[in-house]
Amino acid sequence: MWEIMEKKDIKEGDKALLFKLESFNAGEIDLAELLGKQKIVLIFSRYFGCPICLVDLNTLMKRKSEIQGKGAKILYITQSGEVVAKKYIEKEKIDFPVIPSSKDDLYAKYGLGVMTNEAVQQIPAKLKDAQKYGFKHGEYEGWEKQGPGQFVISEQGIIIHALKGWLDIDNLLAVL
């Protein structure tokens, strides 16, 4: 269920687009109810079968305490379906909400379309990292050209960080 206006490109200084969606592991997530309590970190991955996304998830899991230690709540958006998502939630012991979306829903609302040129240029190095960890491509559950991204929303509901591309924890921490 959407409670948001149409918008194609979200940037710093914009109001966050509100949503109310069912997560795979934490019930209904209503962004409006979360605002005012703490900063919100929205991490848009692609899907759990993507080896680069698994590298980013691995990094996130290792460093999530740094984000949470700054008082922020992580919301993780994926194109994966319930069966695959729940497998990774259990395997990785993911304790933050994992929210499903298609490229035409939350990704589009936050202006994430085709991968940026910078993200594409990072693929060879990211694939080497995936190989190092033994991550192989799994099921194709989303749009292969989908661009990932990250946003930080202030307690007042304003976007204070917007990055289209692969996960960058240091940039997130800099604004928290």
N, C-alpha and C positions, 0 to 999 in steps of 0.2 A: 504494500500500500504506500503510495507516494503522497507526501504533503509538501511538495516543493514546486517552485516555478521552473519553467524551462530555462536552461542556461547552458551554453556550450563551452565556455572557457572560464575556469575559476582561477583567480590570482590573489596574491597577498592583498589584504585590505577588503576583500569581498566578504559578504556574509556567507557563512556555510549554508549549504543547501540541506534542509532537514529531511530526514527519512525515518521510516518506521518499518523495519524488516525483521523477519524471523532468522535467527542465527542457527548454525548447526549444533552449537554446544552451550549456548547461554540464554536460550529463550528469545523473546522479542527484544530487539534493540531499538529504542526510540531516542534518536539523537537529541531531540528537544528536551527530554528528561535528563540527559547527561550534562547538558550545558549548565554553566553556573557552578558546577561542583569541582571541575578540574579541566585541564587541557585534554584534548582528544587527539590522538594520533591515528589517522586513517592510512592504512597501508594497502595499496591496491597491487596485489600480485596478479599473476595470470591464471594458472591452475597448477595443481599439485603434481601433474605429470611432466611439467616443464623443469628440466634439470637446472636451469639458471635460477628459476624461482625457488628451487630447493636449496641452492647455495644461499640465496637471500634469506630464506626461512631459517636456515642453519645459523646464519649471522644474527638474525633477529632473536632466536632462542638463546643464543649465547649472551646477547647484550640487552635483553628485554628488561632486566633488573635496573639497568642504567636509566632507561626511559621511565619505568615505573617509580624509580627512586626520586625522580624529579616531579612526581605527583601526577603523571599523565596516564591516561587510559588508552590502551591499544585496541583498535578495531581492525580486523584483517579481512579484506574483501578478496574473494576468489570466484573464478568461473567454474570451479569444480562442482560436480554433483555430490549429493549426500553420501553415497557409499564410499567414494574415494576420499572425500574430505574427512569423514569420520575415522577412516583408517589412519590418516596422518595425524588427526587430532589426538587419537589414542597413542599412536606410536611415538609421537614427539612430545606428548603430555602438554599440549597447547591449552593454556588456561585463560586466554583472552578470547573474546568472541570472534568466531569465524563466520562471515556473512556471505551468502551466495548472491551473485549478480551476473547478469549477462552483459555483453558489450553495449547493448542498447539501453540498459537501465542505469545503475549507479555509475559505471565507468563513463558513459556518455554525459550524464548529468554533471560530472566533475571534469569534463573536458578531456578525458583520456580516450583517444582514438588510436590511430596507427602509431606504432613505436616511433619515437623521435630519432633523428639521424644519430644523435649522440648515443642513445641506447643501442642502436644497431651496431655502431662502431665498437661498443664494449662487448659484444657477443663473443668474439674469439677468446678474449681473456677470461670471460665468465665461464665459457665452456671448458677451458683448461682447469678452472677451479672445480667445476662439476666433475670432471674426469678424476681429479685428485681425490675427491670425496667418494668416488664410485657411484655418482648419481647418473642414471641413464634415463632417457626419455621414456615416460610412461604413456598412459592414455592421453589422447588429444581430447581435452574436454572444453576447450574454449577456442576463441578466435586466435589463430597463431600470430597474427600481426598486432594483437592487442598490446598497447603500451601500458607498462606498469607506472605507478606513481605513489607519491606520499604527500600528505597534507597534515598540518598541525592547526587545530582550531582552538582559539583562546576560550577562556571561561565565558566570555561575552558573546561567543559564537562567530568570531571574526577569523578568517583564514590568516594565519601569521607565518605560514610556510607552505609553499606549493612547489613541488618538484615532479616533473614528468620524467620518468626514467627509473632505473633500477634502484633498489634500496640503498640509502646513504645515511647510516645511523649517525655519523658525526654531524651532518647537516641538521638532522632532527634534534640532536642534543644541544646544538648551538642556540636553538630558538626556545628550548624548554628552560 
